[in-house]
């Protein structure tokens, strides 16, 4: 239906001494859970770096971002993908940022879908929801000062950290809600791999852009 980030907002955080993905061969990397978004983007990034995610590293399911950060500090893992909002805290703990996943993995972050039943019974509600969502997304784009203030309070970060998070968001923000084709292609491929599906899946089988296009046409 709609997506408002075309790229992931995660960074691979590690103990000092690591500079690139290939440095993690034989190491342990923590994710929230097997098959989770951090796990999927990590596997994709490793594959693009010429590594085998199943053999070259050990993946541990740790839990949420706070638990993964604690595991990294304790030495249980050597690295973990964390939301960009955690970068300031991680750096204060002496950890380092190795890679911004948004630079190498094109997957959607943020969006919503609806059931076929909802489409049949209440299409007007869908249109209203999309219109309100786009208004919020464009507020982030067009009102930096107010957005930074909200980020500081909601994320509980410093003013400088809020600016960094905002900058990352702007690199990914999709103000018209139409997910880029390469992102959709990547999502479909990764989903097929995750679910071990052999059949081809076309975009029109899982995406219905008509409500979004209707709203965009009313600008």
C-alpha positions in Angstrom: 0.0 0.0 0.0 2.7 2.5 1.0 6.2 2.7 2.3 8.1 5.7 3.8 11.7 4.5 4.0 13.3 2.9 1.0 16.4 1.7 3.0 17.2 0.2 6.3 18.1 2.5 9.2 20.5 0.1 10.9 24.2 0.2 11.5 26.5 -2.7 12.3 28.1 -1.8 15.7 31.1 -3.7 16.8 33.9 -3.9 19.3 37.0 -1.8 18.3 39.3 -3.3 15.7 36.7 -4.2 13.1 36.6 -2.1 10.0 34.8 -4.1 7.3 32.4 -7.0 7.0 35.0 -9.5 6.0 36.8 -8.9 9.3 34.0 -10.9 11.0 34.8 -14.2 9.5 34.7 -16.8 12.3 33.1 -14.2 14.7 29.7 -14.0 16.5 27.1 -11.5 15.5 23.9 -11.0 17.5 20.4 -10.4 16.0 17.0 -10.0 17.6 15.8 -13.4 16.3 16.3 -15.7 13.4 14.4 -14.4 10.4 14.0 -11.0 11.9 14.8 -7.8 10.0 18.3 -7.4 11.5 19.0 -11.0 10.6 17.8 -10.7 7.0 19.7 -7.5 6.3 22.9 -8.9 7.9 22.7 -12.0 5.8 22.2 -9.9 2.6 25.1 -7.6 3.5 27.4 -10.5 4.2 26.4 -12.2 0.9 27.2 -8.9 -1.0 30.6 -8.9 0.7 31.3 -12.3 -0.8 30.8 -14.2 2.5 28.6 -17.2 3.3 26.2 -16.1 6.2 25.7 -19.8 7.2 29.3 -20.7 7.4 31.5 -17.7 7.8 29.9 -16.3 11.0 28.0 -17.6 14.0 24.6 -15.9 14.4 23.1 -15.6 17.9 19.5 -14.7 18.6 19.8 -12.2 21.5 16.6 -10.1 21.7 15.9 -6.4 21.4 18.4 -3.6 20.7 19.1 -3.1 24.4 19.8 -6.8 25.0 22.1 -6.9 21.9 24.0 -3.9 23.0 24.5 -5.5 26.5 25.7 -8.7 24.9 28.2 -6.8 22.8 29.6 -5.0 25.9 29.8 -8.3 27.7 31.7 -9.9 24.9 29.0 -12.5 24.1 29.0 -11.3 20.5 31.5 -9.3 18.4 28.9 -7.1 16.6 25.2 -6.5 16.2 23.0 -4.4 13.9 21.4 -1.5 15.8 19.0 1.2 14.9 20.8 4.4 14.1 19.2 5.9 17.3 21.6 3.7 19.3 24.8 5.0 17.7 25.5 7.8 20.2 25.1 5.4 23.1 27.3 2.8 21.5 30.0 5.2 20.7 30.0 6.5 24.3 30.6 2.9 25.3 33.7 2.7 23.1 32.1 0.7 20.3 32.5 1.5 16.6 30.3 1.8 13.6 31.4 -0.6 10.8 28.7 -0.3 8.1 25.5 1.6 7.4 23.2 -1.1 6.0 21.2 1.4 4.0 24.2 1.8 1.7 24.3 -1.8 0.7 20.9 -3.4 1.4 17.8 -2.1 -0.3 14.8 -3.1 1.8 11.8 -1.1 2.9 11.6 0.1 6.5 8.2 1.5 7.5 4.9 1.0 5.7 1.6 -0.7 6.1 -0.6 -3.1 4.2 -4.2 -4.2 4.5 -6.3 -7.3 4.0 -8.4 -7.9 1.0 -11.4 -7.8 3.3 -10.5 -4.3 4.4 -10.2 -3.2 0.7 -13.6 -4.5 0.0 -15.4 -3.2 3.0 -13.8 0.1 3.8 -11.6 1.6 1.0 -12.3 5.2 2.2 -10.6 4.5 5.5 -7.5 3.2 3.6 -7.4 6.5 1.6 -7.7 8.6 4.8 -4.9 6.6 6.5 -2.6 7.0 3.5 -3.3 10.8 3.3 -2.6 11.3 7.0 0.6 9.2 6.8 2.0 11.1 3.9 1.3 14.3 5.8 3.4 13.1 8.7 6.2 11.9 6.4 6.4 15.3 4.7 6.4 17.0 8.0 9.6 15.2 8.8 11.1 16.3 5.5 9.9 19.9 5.6 10.1 20.9 9.3 13.6 20.0 10.5 13.6 22.0 13.7 10.3 20.6 15.0 11.3 17.1 13.9 14.6 17.3 15.7 12.9 18.4 18.9 10.5 15.5 18.7 13.4 13.1 18.0 15.4 14.4 21.0 12.4 13.7 23.3 11.2 10.5 21.8 14.6 8.8 21.3 16.1 10.4 24.4 19.3 11.5 22.6 21.4 14.6 22.4 20.8 17.4 19.9 23.8 16.3 17.9 22.6 12.7 17.9 19.2 13.8 16.7 20.8 15.6 13.8 22.7 12.4 12.8 19.5 10.3 13.0 17.6 12.9 10.9 20.4 12.9 8.3 20.2 9.1 8.0 16.4 9.3 7.8 16.6 11.9 5.0 18.8 9.5 3.0 16.1 6.9 3.1 12.8 8.9 3.4 10.3 8.3 0.6 8.0 11.3 0.6 5.6 10.0 -2.0 5.2 6.5 -0.5 5.9 4.7 -3.7 8.5 2.1 -2.9 11.4 2.1 -5.4 11.4 -0.9 -7.8 14.8 -2.1 -6.8 13.7 -2.1 -3.2 10.6 -4.1 -4.0 12.6 -6.6 -6.1 15.0 -7.0 -3.2 12.2 -7.6 -0.7 10.5 -10.2 -2.9 13.8 -12.0 -3.5 14.7 -12.0 0.2 11.1 -13.2 1.2 11.3 -16.1 -1.3 14.7 -17.1 0.1 13.5 -16.8 3.7 10.3 -18.9 3.0 12.1 -21.2 0.6 9.7 -20.5 -2.2 10.6 -21.6 -5.7 7.8 -19.9 -7.6 8.2 -16.5 -9.0 6.2 -13.7 -7.3 5.3 -10.6 -9.2 4.9 -7.2 -7.6 1.3 -6.9 -8.5 0.5 -10.1 -6.5 1.5 -8.4 -3.2 1.2 -4.7 -3.8 -1.8 -2.5 -4.7 -0.8 1.1 -5.3 -4.2 2.4 -6.5 -5.1 4.0 -3.1 -1.8 5.7 -2.8 -1.9 6.9 -6.4 -5.4 8.3 -5.8 -4.1 10.3 -2.9 -1.1 11.5 -4.9 -3.3 12.6 -7.7 -5.3 14.8 -5.3 -2.2 17.0 -4.5 
